[in-house]
Amino acid sequence: MTPEDLLYTKEHEWLRLADGTGTIGITDHAQKELGEVVYVELPKVGDTFDAGQTFGSVESVKAVSELFIPVSAEVVEVNPALADSPEKINEDPYGQGWMIRVRLRDKNEARGLMSARDYEEYTKEE
């Protein structure tokens, strides 16, 4: 379950690009490794990050994991549903479980991310 239209990081975040903006979440692989998600801490609209910076965290019954932004960007929207229903990350990581929407500072940064096929190979080697 690795959608072909997304880009992926080694830290198990995904990025969906559309018209200079991006939607970011964690992969199905990551949510399975975490187990049941019970809390998510996300940034505020207007926060800015450089690629690779921590933008939040996910708490599961097993552990707390940091979230790393795949591209330099400004947060333009935060998924409000996750505050009351963090389990959406487990149920639908590529749909209702999205975390933030961002405005990219440099669209070329996304070129360094993995394709679905590359990400699948990467997770097999882990």
Buried (B, 14 or more C-beta within 10 A) or exposed (E): EBBEEBBBBEBBBBBBBEEEBBBBBBBBBBBEBBEEBEEBBBBEEEBBBEBBEEBBEBBBEEEEBEBBBBBBBBBEBBBEEBEEBBBBBBEBBBEBBBBBBBBBBEEEBBEEBBEBEEBBEBBEEE
